[in-house]
Structure formats: structure tokens, C-alpha cells
Amino acid sequence: MEDMNQLYSDIILEHNQDQANKHELDPHNLQEHGHNPSCGDDITLQADIQDGIIKDAAYTGHGCAISQASTDIMIDLIRGKSVKEALRLVDLFLAMIKREETDDAKLEELDDAIALKNISNMPARVKCAVLAWHTLKDALEKEENK
């Protein structure tokens, strides 16, 4: 189990340092701001959605390693997916963090996001891990209800 924890830590560090998804997105037709007042994490998500498909996404902002890594991982996961599929993946991620979904076979769909699974053991860090996912969900649901 220690090896898995190290692997997960490495994935989080790698995504925190990866700047490929951290920029203003031009063009974009979806933008949502997310803020976690308890620790100061602050992000703005942008996405370019065409015909119900998330063609591209990016973010700007700042925060702790967990919030930045989680945002980067999420963008990698949703790029190229339909809005409906992205929302399903967001719900799966949130269910994993809340420990409502523990089946690793199902969670494998989350790709690198599974590295954040053990955050549920650290309640103070949960808000950091879920910030981007809640922000995306809010944005996509607003978009669907237009």
C-alpha cells in the first residue's frame, strides 16, 4: 500500500508542476470562477464547448498543490468528452471523495484522478481536491439550463 501512496503522491506532484493547462483559453464560451475561502484556493475555469463536446479547457488562478493538481487532472480527463460525460465523471469523482463509490474498477475511469482517492482521509484537504470539480459542475449545469 505504501507504494501506491507514493505513486499517488508522485502523480499529484507531477500535475501540480504541469503548466500545460494553466493559461487563458482563447476562444472560450464557458467561464466559471471557483474560490475556497478556507484556504485561499482561487481558480477560473474556461472551456470551449462545441456541439456538446468540450473541445478544450484551461484554468488560471492559484492554490495549494492539491487544488492545482486536481484542476489539471480534471482538465486532462474532460477534454474531448461530451458535456454529459464530463458531468458523469465529475459525479463519479465526487462520489469517490465522499467514499460513496469505492469500486476501483469503476474508479479507473477517472484515470489520474484516482490518485486523489485518499484525500477523503484528510477532511481539511477535501475542499482543495473538489474545488475544480464543483466549479466545472456549476458551469456545465448553468450551460445546460440556458
Buried (B, 14 or more C-beta within 10 A) or exposed (E): EEEEEEEBEEBBEBBBEBEEBBEEBEEBEBEBEBBBEEBEBBBBBBBBBEEEBBBBBBBBBEBBBBBBBBBBBBBBBBBEBBBEBBBEBBBBBBBBBEEEBEEEEEBEBBEBBBBBBBBBEEEEBBBBBBBBBBBBBBBBEEBEEE
